[in-house]
Amino acid sequence: MQAQQADDVAFLCDWLRRAAQAIEERRDVLSALDAAIGDGDHGANMARGFRAVAEKLRDPPADAASLFRLVGMTLIGSVGGASGPLYGTLFLDMGKAARGVPVLDAAAWHALLSAGVAGVAARGKAAAGDKTMLDALIPAAAALSGTDSVRKALARAADAARKGADATIPMVARKGRASYLGERSAGHMDPGAASSALLLSMLAETAA
């Protein structure tokens, strides 16, 4: 394993462990958001999925692409509902984009997250404004461009994701179970956008 790849894998493992802990701590908050407009189990599902991911990190792969694939497959196999395939696709497509990338610099993170976002959009047949996790992820991916500093890029992405999640509150859902509520879905933050913003917040915190 090249030294730079080892650094990136160690960084990614640190991020994913922090994310697992943060999701566990906010499990009830995420489920409460989901209870307002969905099944009420988003927090429990995500916590179960990232606990499984954290267990896999005890023996991580040697490169970032393989690690992203491992995370994606683990989430697909352990997160219930629509979130498993969607989050799984996010990491699987980030893994595809990471193949052959020598170092995860700011440009690489932009390419990786953009690829993951495109995969989620295709899987969910959703777009910006549908009141989904994409409303946090799309602005986050866009915010990663325009700087060579990884720390600054990830901080900007986390801020954009948080604002994107906040912006889902007045939206009327057009996808998923929340869409059945129509206008009554307005006034609540989308739980997928909230968990996406949390993941990116932990990513920025890890890089800080």
Helices and strands as residue ranges (DSSP letters): H 3-25, H 27-37, H 42-56, H 64-78, H 83-98, H 106-124, H 134-143, H 150-167, G 177-185, H 191-207
